[in-house]
Amino acid sequence: MKEKIEIWKKQVFGNIFHRKKRLLAHIDGIQRCVSYGRNKRLEELEMELQKYLSDTLDQEERLWLQKSRATWIKDGDRNTKYYHVKTIIRRNRNKILCLRNDEGNWIEDQEEIGKLARDYFYRLFQEENHDRASTPCTKTFPSIGVDIVEASLKVPGEEDIKRAFFNIGAFKAPGEDDLP
């Protein structure tokens, strides 16, 4: 699904920043034109481009809103610099710069940090050799019905996926794949 959304984003939606730059250049070109103010078609074209620019600025604002995770700001002014700075601050705050290994040495290399974290969680969740038969169990748990087991094994259908997808909040923060 990620690949399909990426293709859609590039082919249909495009790059907001490039579109904004092109619109501003077109509007500037129209306003610098010698016949500007006397040519009705140029004025109509400028109004149309101003509308597209306004839509693009709204999209840019929503993009930075999602990236900054500032859900408490709804429909403010087009303060995209604020959203950009907030996103950079969040990224810097969440970045792991170094970790201490088992020997007590600080590791700063990003690949080594990744390997250290992966090894830590591998060891953490590695099952030790336990003899489960000899472990006394003083409590009994309710049994799970066949219908619940079958429902948990069922592959979700298209409607289930669609319902889950559309229940995602509109301005929730993007995940690792930059999608909300």
N, C-alpha and C positions, 0 to 999 in steps of 0.2 A: 504494500500500500504506500510505503514511503516513497518508493521509486515512481509510482504513478502520480503522486502529489507533486513530486519534484518536477516531473515532466509538465504537468498542468501549470505549475507555478511559472516555469520558464516560457512555455508557449502561449498561455492565455493571460496570465497576470503580469509577467515581466518584472523588471527591476524598478522599483518605485523611485530610487534615487536617480537612475538614468532618465526615466520618464520625466521627472521633475526638472532636471537640468535641460532636457530638450524643450520642454514647454516654456521655461523661462527664456531660453535662447530665441525661440520663435516669437514670443511676445515682445522681447526686446527688439528683434529685427523688424517687426511690424511698426513698433513705436518710433523707430529710427528712419523709417521709410519716408522719402521726400513727399509722397502724396498722402501721408497719414493726416487724417482730419478732413480731407476732401474726398476720400474714397470710401463710399458706403460699404463696399465688400470687405475692405481691410478692417473697418470697425466691427462688422459682424464676425469676421474671423477672429479678431482679438477677444470679443465677448465669448465666443465658443471656446477658445483656448483658456480664457480665465476660468470658465466653468470646469474644464478638465483639470486645470491646475488646482482649483479648490478641492475637487474630488481626490486628487493625488495627495494633497496636503492632509486631508482627512485620513487617507489610508496610511500615510507616513506616521501620523499621530497615533493611530491604532497600533501600528507595528511597534513603535517605541513604548507604548503603554504596555503591550504584552511582554516585551523584552525587559522592561523595568520592574515588572510585577507590582506596579503601583495600582492596585485594584480600587483604591480609595479615591482616585481621581477619575471622574467620569467624563465629562465633556468640557474640559477647560479650553483655554486658548491654545494655539498651535505652538506650544513651548517644547519643541522636539529636542532642543539642547538639554533641557532638564531631564527628559527621559533617557537620552543618550548617556549623560553623566551618571544617572542612577543605575543604568545597566552596567556600566564599566565598574562602578563602585562595588556592585553585587558580585560581579565576576572576580574582581580582585580579592574580595573578602572570602569567597568560596574556594579560592585556589590554594592547593596544598603545596607549599614551597619546600618543605623538608620533613622527614620522618626519622625517628630514632630506631635503629635495628636492634636485634636481640643482644648484640655485643655492646650496646650503648653508644654507638657511633651515629652521627647525624648524616643522613643521605640526602643529597640535594639534586642529583640527576633524575629527571622526570621518568625515564625508563626504569631506573632502579627503584624509584618510589612506587611505580605501578607494579613491579615484580614483588616488592616487599608487601604491598597491600594484598595482592592476589595470594601470595603464600600464606599470609596471616589468616585470611578467611578460609583458605583451603584447609589449613590445620584446625581452625576453629570448628568447621563443620564436618571434619573427617570423623567417621564413625570408629570408635574404639572397639576392640574385641570384647564384647560383653556376652555373658551367657544369660540370655533372657529367660531361659527356663528356670533358672535357680533364683531369679529375683522375685521375692514374695510380693504379691499384689493384694492389698487389703481393701481396695475399693473396686467396685465394678462400675463400668460405664454403660450408659444405655446403648443398645445396639442400633445400628443404622439400618433403616428400612431399604428394601430392594429398590423402591421407586427413587429414593434419594441417591443411591449409588448409581443407578442408571442415568439420572438427570445430571450428575456430576461428570459422567463419562461421555455425555452427548456432545457432539461437535456443534458449536453455535451456528445457527442459520443466518441467512442474510438479514432477516428482520431483527434478530438479536443484536447483530453487529451494528446495524443502522440505528437502533434504539440507543445502544451504548454510546455510539459516536455523537448522536445529536443531543445526548444528555450532558455532554461536556460543556462547561461554562464558556461563554463567548470570549471572555477576557482572562482565561486562566493562563498561567505561565507556560511557556514552551518547554518541552522536554529536551532530551539529548539531541533529537533530530530537528530541533527548531520548530516543531509544530505544536500547537496547543493541545 
